[in-house]
């Protein structure tokens, strides 16, 4: 293993989180010492065991119609306590501002009146749904679960890349990654004080129960899934099982007199909170797609009457719109009176003539993103694009400027990753998950680290061949000397 570390090359100008000019950075010193005690064959054997265990457990994802084991790299990502404290505060601030913004958008719209966000930006968003107006959670929470995507730039500063408050996914990998790495590197984990992630289902269940209709002391919570053919079905089933609630499909539900009922072997049973993992457009054929077989007729009306809570709320997708992302510093200042704790990546709005002119002159230097894109789809990285691709992009931007934003090429930070039998620098991002119960926004300590397994690749999504890493948030201060903690000090799940 030492030889592989010696041959490890960072990718300038990206910031490498494990290695700096002085060698191993402090948070990684224990990890580096532990890994050096492993030989290359030992590490390769553990990697094979990791992959086999994920296939056996069904921890897979669909790519091109083929189910594959979700790639988990054996080298974890380590985040020191002080850095995580900043991330945690920044995510909490972001969620609080988004909650206020969404409540305003679907009610008084004061943010438009005061000129903070143009009304047309919302009115032209594909995920603005007038059917969501007047639908309120009893405890005032629209975002029970948020996933805020962060990147660490070439200076080592974390930046917000995008917000996910519609149907954020990926938390199942956080939990399964931790169990898998604990089995693969037990001696390494024993040398660290790592904050646990296993309590996420309890936090989520508490937030869902807190959102129950008024007067319901013991609410029935269900997880609504599109079904077994959905790419995230593994996560839906895992969350239902670990929360101890029913996993249902649309055909299992029926609305009667403004109440939602669940079909059981004993007859119909009331449902009070639905943690839905179905996009808005498929939830209710009355208000959205009439051909949808995934939802249930009457859900929106039942929610409007206050008889059931849909989590996350319908219409949250306007906040996922990458054009709204560009207004987030102003939104945070408007609702909270604060500066952003975690800054956005610099962004140009293509709907603004001056910005569009500048970007079109520099297409080969910038990254262009569709405002409604997800999973890395539609992104064009200028320096890697051909002349024909740039010409096609230029035409698309000119045809519909509102649908595009531009950003500089952010050199995502790198972390050593075991690929093809050796360690290589691979780019990573981070999706911390936040749970809002109405009294506090709790941030899961760790989140999902996604890694681009191809050398030099900047898009980390699994649909583009990416994998993941276990994310270790240290519970204590970073030690400059290697000290093995006692058993009572260990905070590993």
C-alpha positions in Angstrom: 0.0 0.0 0.0 2.9 2.3 0.7 4.1 2.0 -2.8 0.6 3.0 -4.1 0.6 6.1 -1.9 4.1 7.0 -3.1 2.9 6.9 -6.7 -0.2 8.9 -5.9 -0.5 12.0 -8.0 -2.9 14.9 -7.2 -4.7 16.6 -10.1 -3.7 20.2 -10.3 -5.3 22.7 -9.9 -7.9 20.6 -7.9 -7.6 20.7 -4.2 -6.7 17.2 -2.9 -8.4 16.6 0.5 -6.0 13.9 1.7 -2.6 15.2 0.5 -1.2 18.7 0.7 2.2 20.2 0.2 3.3 18.9 3.6 2.0 15.3 3.1 -1.1 13.9 4.7 -3.5 16.6 5.9 -4.4 16.3 9.6 -7.9 14.7 9.3 -6.4 11.9 7.2 -3.3 11.0 9.2 -4.9 8.1 11.1 -6.5 6.8 7.9 -3.3 7.0 6.0 -1.3 5.2 8.7 -3.9 2.5 8.8 -4.1 2.0 5.1 -0.3 1.8 4.8 -0.5 -1.4 7.0 -2.4 -3.1 4.2 -0.8 -4.8 1.3 -2.2 -4.3 -2.2 -3.5 -7.9 -2.4 -5.2 -7.4 1.0 -6.9 -4.2 -0.2 -8.0 -5.8 -3.5 -9.5 -8.7 -1.6 -11.5 -6.4 0.6 -12.7 -4.4 -2.4 -14.0 -7.6 -4.0 -15.8 -8.5 -0.8 -17.4 -5.0 -0.8 -18.7 -5.4 -4.4 -20.0 -8.9 -3.7 -21.8 -7.8 -0.5 -23.6 -5.0 -2.4 -24.8 -7.4 -5.1 -26.0 -9.9 -2.5 -27.9 -7.1 -0.6 -29.4 -5.8 -3.8 -27.7 -2.4 -3.4 -27.9 -1.7 -7.1 -28.9 1.0 -9.6 -30.2 0.8 -13.1 -28.0 1.9 -16.0 -29.1 1.3 -19.6 -31.6 -1.3 -18.4 -29.0 -3.3 -16.5 -28.9 -3.7 -12.7 -25.4 -3.1 -11.3 -23.9 -3.0 -7.9 -23.6 0.6 -6.8 -19.9 1.2 -6.8 -18.5 1.9 -3.3 -14.9 3.0 -3.0 -13.0 1.5 -0.1 -11.1 4.7 0.8 -13.5 6.9 2.9 -13.7 10.6 2.8 -12.8 12.3 6.1 -14.3 15.7 7.2 -13.0 17.3 10.3 -15.3 18.6 13.0 -14.8 22.3 12.4 -15.4 22.0 8.7 -18.5 20.0 9.3 -19.8 22.6 11.7 -19.7 25.2 8.9 -21.4 22.8 6.5 -24.1 22.0 9.0 -24.8 25.7 9.8 -24.8 26.5 6.0 -27.3 23.7 5.2 -29.6 24.7 8.1 -29.6 28.3 6.9 -30.3 27.2 3.3 -33.2 25.0 4.3 -34.7 27.8 6.5 -34.6 30.3 3.7 -36.1 27.8 1.2 -38.9 27.1 3.6 -39.8 30.8 3.9 -39.4 31.2 0.1 -41.7 28.4 -0.8 -44.3 29.4 1.7 -44.3 32.9 0.2 -44.4 31.7 -3.4 -47.6 29.6 -2.8 -49.2 32.3 -0.7 -48.8 36.1 -0.6 -45.9 36.3 -3.0 -44.3 39.2 -1.1 -40.9 38.2 -2.5 -42.2 39.3 -6.0 -43.8 42.5 -4.7 -40.5 43.6 -3.1 -38.6 42.8 -6.3 -36.3 40.2 -4.8 -37.2 37.6 -7.4 -39.1 38.4 -10.6 -42.5 36.8 -10.8 -41.9 35.6 -14.3 -39.0 33.3 -13.0 -41.6 31.3 -11.0 -44.4 31.5 -13.5 -42.1 30.0 -16.2 -40.7 27.2 -14.0 -41.7 23.7 -15.1 -42.2 22.8 -11.4 -44.5 25.6 -10.4 -47.9 24.1 -9.7 -50.9 26.2 -9.0 -52.6 23.2 -7.5 -50.2 23.5 -4.6 -51.5 26.9 -3.6 -53.3 26.6 -0.3 -51.9 23.2 0.5 -50.2 23.6 3.9 -48.6 21.2 6.3 -50.1 21.4 9.8 -46.7 22.3 11.3 -45.8 24.7 8.4 -43.1 22.5 7.0 -42.8 22.0 3.2 -39.3 20.5 3.2 -39.2 17.5 5.5 -36.1 16.3 3.7 -33.5 18.3 1.8 -30.4 17.3 -0.1 -28.0 20.2 -0.7 -25.3 19.4 -3.2 -21.9 20.9 -2.3 -18.5 20.9 -4.0 -15.1 21.8 -2.6 -13.3 24.1 -5.0 -9.6 24.5 -5.7 -9.0 26.7 -2.7 -10.6 24.1 -0.3 -13.8 26.1 0.2 -17.1 24.4 0.1 -19.7 25.9 -2.3 -23.4 25.1 -2.9 -23.8 23.6 -6.4 -27.6 23.0 -6.3 -30.6 22.5 -4.0 -32.8 19.4 -3.9 -36.0 19.8 -2.0 -38.4 18.0 -4.3 -37.7 14.3 -3.9 -34.0 14.1 -2.8 -32.6 10.6 -3.0 -29.4 8.8 -2.0 -29.6 8.6 1.8 -29.9 4.8 1.7 -26.3 4.7 0.3 -25.1 6.7 3.3 -26.4 4.1 5.7 -25.4 1.0 3.6 -22.0 2.5 2.8 -21.2 2.9 6.5 -22.1 -0.7 7.3 -20.1 -2.0 4.4 -17.0 0.0 5.2 -17.3 -1.0 8.9 -17.1 -4.6 7.7 -14.3 -4.0 5.2 -12.1 -1.8 7.4 -13.0 -2.6 11.0 -9.5 -1.9 12.4 -9.4 1.5 10.6 -12.8 2.6 12.0 -11.7 1.5 15.5 -9.0 4.1 15.3 -11.4 7.0 14.6 -14.2 8.8 16.4 -16.8 9.0 13.7 -20.3 10.4 14.1 -23.0 7.8 13.4 -25.5 7.8 10.6 -27.7 5.0 11.7 -30.2 7.2 13.5 -31.4 8.8 10.2 -34.6 6.7 10.0 -35.7 7.7 13.5 -35.1 11.4 12.8 -37.1 11.1 9.5 -40.0 9.3 11.2 -40.1 11.9 13.9 -40.3 14.7 11.3 -43.0 12.9 9.4 -45.1 12.3 12.5 -44.7 15.9 13.5 -46.3 16.9 10.2 -49.5 14.9 10.9 -52.9 16.5 10.6 -54.2 18.4 13.6 -55.8 16.2 16.2 -54.1 13.0 15.2 -52.2 11.7 18.2 -50.8 8.5 16.6 -50.5 9.1 12.9 -50.1 6.4 10.3 -47.1 7.1 8.1 -46.4 5.4 4.8 -43.7 5.5 2.1 -45.3 5.9 -1.4 -43.1 4.3 -4.1 -43.6 4.1 -7.9 -42.8 0.4 -7.6 -40.1 -2.2 -8.0 -39.0 -1.0 -11.4 -38.0 2.4 -10.1 -34.2 2.9 -9.9 -34.5 4.1 -6.3 -36.8 1.3 -5.1 -34.0 -0.1 -2.9 -34.0 3.1 -0.9 -37.8 3.3 -0.6 -37.9 -0.2 0.8 -35.0 0.4 3.1 -36.5 3.6 4.6 -39.9 2.0 5.1 -38.3 -1.0 6.8 -36.0 0.9 9.1 -38.8 3.4 10.0 -41.2 0.5 10.7 -43.9 1.8 8.3 -45.7 0.4 5.3 -44.3 0.7 1.8 -47.2 1.3 -0.6 -47.9 2.0 -4.2 -50.6 4.2 -5.6 -52.9 1.2 -6.2 -52.8 0.5 -2.4 -54.4 3.9 -1.6 -57.9 5.2 -2.1 -59.5 8.6 -1.2 -62.9 8.6 0.5 -64.7 11.8 1.5 -61.4 13.8 1.5 -59.5 11.2 3.6 -56.8 8.8 2.4 -57.2 5.1 3.2 -54.8 2.2 2.7 -56.0 -1.2 1.6 -55.0 -3.9 4.1 -56.0 -7.5 4.6 -58.3 -6.3 7.3 -60.0 -3.7 5.2 -59.3 0.1 4.7 -57.1 1.8 7.3 -56.5 5.6 7.5 -53.3 7.2 6.3 -52.2 10.5 7.8 -48.7 11.2 6.4 -47.3 10.1 3.0 -43.6 10.3 2.4 -43.9 10.2 -1.3 -41.1 9.2 -3.6 -43.1 10.0 -6.7 -42.7 13.2 -8.7 -45.5 15.8 -8.5 -46.7 15.1 -12.1 -47.6 11.5 -11.3 -49.2 12.0 -7.8 -52.8 12.8 -8.6 -54.4 12.2 -12.1 -57.1 14.8 -11.3 -54.6 17.7 -11.0 -51.6 16.5 -13.0 -51.0 13.8 -15.6 -54.3 12.1 -16.3 -52.6 9.0 -17.6 -50.6 8.4 -14.4 -51.0 5.0 -12.8 -48.5 5.7 -10.0 -50.5 8.0 -7.8 -54.0 8.2 -6.4 -57.1 10.2 -7.4 -57.9 12.8 -4.7 -54.5 13.1 -2.9 -54.2 16.8 -3.6 -57.8 17.6 -2.4 -57.2 15.5 0.7 -54.0 17.5 1.4 -55.7 20.8 0.8 -58.5 19.8 3.3 -55.8 19.1 5.9 -56.6 15.4 6.2 -53.3 14.1 4.9 -49.7 15.5 4.7 -47.6 15.0 1.6 -43.9 15.1 2.3 -42.2 16.8 0.7 -44.8 19.2 -0.3 -46.1 19.4 -3.9 -44.6 22.3 -5.8 -41.2 22.4 -4.1 -39.6 21.8 -7.5 -39.6 25.6 -8.1 -36.8 25.8 -5.6 -34.8 23.1 -7.4 -34.9 25.2 -10.5 -31.3 26.3 -11.2 -32.5 29.7 -12.1 -33.9 30.2 -8.6 -30.5 28.9 -7.3 -28.9 32.1 -8.7 -31.2 34.2 -6.5 -30.4 32.3 -3.3 -28.0 34.8 -1.8 -30.8 37.5 -2.1 -33.4 35.1 -0.8 -31.3 34.3 2.3 -30.8 38.0 2.9 -34.4 38.8 2.3 -36.0 36.2 4.7 -33.2 35.8 7.2 -31.3 39.0 7.1 -28.0 37.1 6.8 -25.2 36.5 4.4 -24.9 33.0 3.0 -22.7 30.8 5.2 -21.9 28.7 2.2 -21.6 30.6 -1.1 -23.0 29.7 -4.4 -20.7 28.9 -7.4 -20.5 32.1 -9.6 -23.3 31.8 -12.1 -24.6 33.7 -15.2 -28.3 33.9 -16.1 -28.7 33.4 -19.8 -32.0 35.3 -19.7 -30.0 38.5 -19.1 -28.7 40.0 -22.4 -25.3 41.2 -21.0 -24.6 37.9 -19.3 -25.7 35.9 -22.3 -23.4 37.9 -24.6 -20.4 37.4 -22.3 -21.1 33.6 -22.0 -21.6 33.1 -25.8 -18.2 34.7 -26.3 -16.6 32.2 -23.8 -18.6 29.0 -24.4 -15.4 27.0 -24.7 -14.3 28.1 -21.2 -17.5 27.6 -19.2 -20.0 25.0 -18.1 -23.6 25.3 -19.4 -26.5 23.7 -17.5 -30.2 23.3 -18.3 -32.1 24.8 -15.4 -34.4 21.8 -15.2 -31.7 19.2 -15.6 -30.8 16.4 -13.1 -28.5 13.5 -13.0 -25.8 15.4 -15.0 -28.0 15.3 -18.1 -27.7 18.1 -20.6 -24.6 19.6 -19.0 -22.0 20.8 -21.5 -18.4 21.3 -20.3 -17.0 23.9 -22.7 -13.3 22.9 -22.6 -14.2 19.3 -23.3 -16.8 20.0 -26.0 -16.2 19.8 -29.7 -16.8 22.8 -32.0 -20.0 21.1 -33.3 -21.3 20.6 -29.8 -20.6 24.2 -28.9 -22.4 25.4 -32.1 -25.4 23.2 -31.1 -25.3 24.6 -27.6 -25.2 28.2 -28.8 -28.3 27.6 -30.9 -30.2 26.1 -27.9 -29.2 29.0 -25.6 -30.4 31.6 -28.2 -33.6 29.7 -28.8 -34.6 29.6 -25.1 -32.2 31.6 -22.8 -34.4 31.1 -19.7 -33.6 27.4 -19.8 -29.9 27.8 -19.3 -27.3 29.0 -16.7 -23.5 29.2 -17.1 -20.8 28.6 -14.5 -17.0 28.5 -14.5 -15.4 25.1 -14.6 -15.2 24.2 -10.9 -12.2 21.9 -10.2 -14.0 19.7 -7.7 -11.7 18.5 -5.0 -10.2 15.1 -5.2 -9.8 12.2 -2.8 -7.7 9.0 -3.3 -9.8 6.3 -4.9 -9.0 2.7 -5.5 -9.5 2.1 -9.3 -8.0 -0.7 -11.4 -5.7 -1.9 -8.6 -4.2 1.4 -7.6 -4.9 4.7 -6.0 -5.8 7.6 -8.2 -7.1 11.2 -7.6 -10.8 11.3 -8.4 -13.2 14.2 -8.2 -16.0 14.2 -5.5 -19.0 16.2 -4.4 -21.1 15.9 -1.3 -24.9 15.8 -0.6 -25.7 16.4 3.1 -29.2 15.4 4.0 -31.3 17.7 6.3 -34.5 16.7 8.1 -36.9 19.4 9.3 -39.4 18.5 12.0 -40.7 22.1 12.3 -38.7 23.0 15.4 -35.2 22.2 14.2 -33.3 21.4 11.0 -31.2 18.4 11.7 -28.3 17.6 9.3 -27.2 14.0 9.0 -23.4 14.0 9.9 -21.8 12.7 6.7 -24.0 12.8 3.7 -23.5 11.1 0.4 -20.1 11.6 -1.2 -20.3 10.8 -4.9 -17.1 10.1 -6.9 -16.4 10.3 -10.6 -14.5 7.0 -11.2 -13.2 8.0 -14.6 -9.9 9.9 -14.5 -10.4 13.6 -15.0 -14.2 13.3 -15.1 -16.1 16.1 -13.3 -19.6 14.7 -13.4 -20.1 12.4 -10.5 -23.6 11.0 -11.1 -24.1 7.3 -11.1 -25.8 7.6 -14.5 -22.5 8.8 -15.8 -20.5 6.0 -14.3 -19.9 7.5 -10.8 -19.7 5.8 -7.5 -19.7 6.7 -3.8 -17.6 6.8 -0.7 -18.4 6.5 3.0 -18.2 10.0 4.5 -16.6 10.1 8.0 -17.3 13.2 10.1 -14.9 13.2 13.0 -16.6 13.6 16.4 -13.6 15.1 18.1 -10.8 17.6 17.2 -8.3 16.6 14.6 -5.3 14.9 16.2 -1.8 15.7 14.9 -0.5 12.6 16.5 -1.9 9.1 16.1 -3.7 8.1 19.3 -5.9 5.0 19.4 -9.1 5.9 21.4 -10.4 3.7 24.1 -13.6 1.6 23.6 -15.7 4.1 25.5 -14.5 6.9 23.2 -15.6 5.2 20.0 -18.7 6.8 18.5 -19.0 4.5 15.5 -22.4 3.1 15.0 
